Amino acid sequence: MLVYRLSRTSYASDLEGTGAKLYGGRWNNKGTVLIYTSASRALAVLEFASNVELEFLPDDLSVTTYEIPEKDILTVPDKDLPQDWDQLPAPQSAKDFGSSYFKDQKILCLRVPSVVVQQEYNYLINPESSKFKAVRVMNISPFEFDSRIKK
């Protein structure tokens, strides 16, 4: 399966989940490494735009395309998610929920719903998984953000 991440070009080839480890995210506490990706380039752009103010939007962006084995993607049923998973800002319950899955080194990827488009999915890749060697970077391409998306 192909998944996508929009990031600053200097981090486009990062396979260590450094940003998530340093700052945490919706689905992880600080200290838990993850690579946040999306099911489509369009969702990756929306996810990025929802987390960056226009005046701080970098002009050196790239889209990284990853290939992950579908057999190694764990889908969490919506009924098992914390009730407040989609609240803003991200609740501690969602951070704890996601972080707990990645204590298991065997879990490579977790499929979770997007807050931005709840009928779409994000894919959280675990660089510390024993299966991580199966993840391949297929392409890194420059991306120019269209400011009409966010004025």
C-alpha positions in Angstrom: 0.0 0.0 0.0 1.2 3.5 -0.8 0.9 6.2 1.9 2.0 9.9 1.8 3.6 12.5 4.0 4.0 16.2 3.4 6.9 17.8 5.3 9.8 20.2 5.0 12.2 18.9 2.4 15.0 18.6 4.9 12.8 16.0 6.8 11.4 14.2 3.7 13.8 11.3 4.0 13.6 11.0 7.8 12.8 7.4 8.7 13.2 7.8 12.4 10.0 9.6 13.4 12.0 12.4 15.0 9.3 15.1 14.9 6.7 12.9 16.6 9.2 11.7 19.1 10.2 15.3 20.1 6.8 16.9 20.0 4.2 14.2 20.2 1.1 14.2 18.1 -2.6 13.3 18.2 -1.8 9.6 18.5 1.5 9.6 20.5 3.1 11.1 23.5 6.5 12.7 23.4 9.2 10.0 23.3 7.2 7.7 21.1 8.6 7.6 17.6 6.1 7.6 14.7 5.9 8.6 11.1 2.5 10.1 10.4 1.3 9.4 6.9 -2.0 9.6 5.0 -3.9 7.5 2.5 -3.6 10.2 -0.2 -1.5 13.1 -1.1 -4.6 15.4 -0.8 -5.2 14.2 2.8 -1.5 14.7 3.6 -1.8 18.3 2.4 -5.0 18.9 4.5 -3.4 17.4 7.6 -0.3 19.6 7.1 -2.4 22.7 6.5 -4.5 22.1 9.6 -1.4 22.2 11.8 0.5 25.2 10.3 -0.4 28.8 10.4 -0.2 30.5 6.9 2.5 32.9 8.0 4.7 30.1 9.1 4.2 27.9 6.0 7.6 26.8 4.8 8.4 27.2 1.1 10.6 24.1 1.0 8.1 21.2 1.1 8.2 17.7 -0.3 5.8 14.7 -0.5 7.3 11.4 0.5 5.6 8.3 -0.8 6.1 5.2 1.3 5.2 1.6 0.5 4.1 -0.6 3.4 2.9 -4.2 3.3 -0.9 -4.3 3.7 -0.6 -7.4 5.9 1.3 -5.3 8.5 -1.4 -2.6 8.8 -3.5 -2.9 12.0 -6.9 -1.3 11.7 -8.5 -0.3 15.0 -12.3 -0.5 14.9 -13.9 2.9 15.5 -15.7 1.5 18.5 -12.4 0.8 20.2 -11.1 4.4 19.9 -11.3 6.8 22.9 -14.6 8.6 22.8 -12.9 12.0 22.6 -10.2 11.0 20.0 -11.3 13.8 17.6 -11.4 16.7 20.0 -9.2 19.8 19.6 -6.6 20.0 20.9 -5.7 16.3 20.8 -6.8 14.8 24.1 -4.4 12.8 26.3 -6.6 9.7 25.9 -5.7 9.6 22.2 -2.0 10.1 22.8 -2.0 7.3 25.4 -4.1 5.0 23.2 -1.7 5.3 20.2 1.4 5.2 22.3 0.3 2.0 24.0 0.1 0.2 20.6 3.7 1.1 19.7 5.2 -0.4 22.9 4.8 -3.7 20.9 7.8 -3.8 18.5 5.9 -6.1 16.2 3.3 -3.6 15.2 4.5 -1.8 12.1 1.5 0.4 11.1 -1.7 1.5 12.7 -4.6 2.8 10.6 -6.6 5.6 12.4 -9.3 8.0 11.2 -8.4 11.5 10.2 -9.8 14.4 12.3 -9.7 16.6 9.3 -11.8 14.2 7.1 -13.2 11.6 9.4 -14.1 9.3 6.5 -10.5 9.1 5.5 -7.5 7.5 7.2 -4.0 8.2 8.4 -1.4 5.5 8.8 1.1 5.7 11.7 4.3 3.9 10.9 6.5 2.6 13.7 10.2 2.9 12.9 11.1 0.8 15.9 9.1 -2.2 14.7 10.9 -5.4 13.9 9.1 -5.3 10.6 10.2 -1.8 9.6 12.7 -3.0 7.0 9.7 -3.8 4.8 8.9 -0.1 4.6 10.2 1.5 1.4 10.5 5.1 0.4 9.2 5.0 -3.2 9.5 8.7 -4.1 10.3 12.1 -2.7 8.9 15.0 -4.8 8.9 18.8 -4.3 5.6 20.3 -3.4 4.4 23.8 -3.9 1.7 24.8 -1.4 -1.2 26.6 -3.1 -2.0 29.5 -0.7 -5.7 29.4 -1.9 -6.1 26.5 0.4 -5.4 28.6 3.5 -5.9 32.4 3.4 
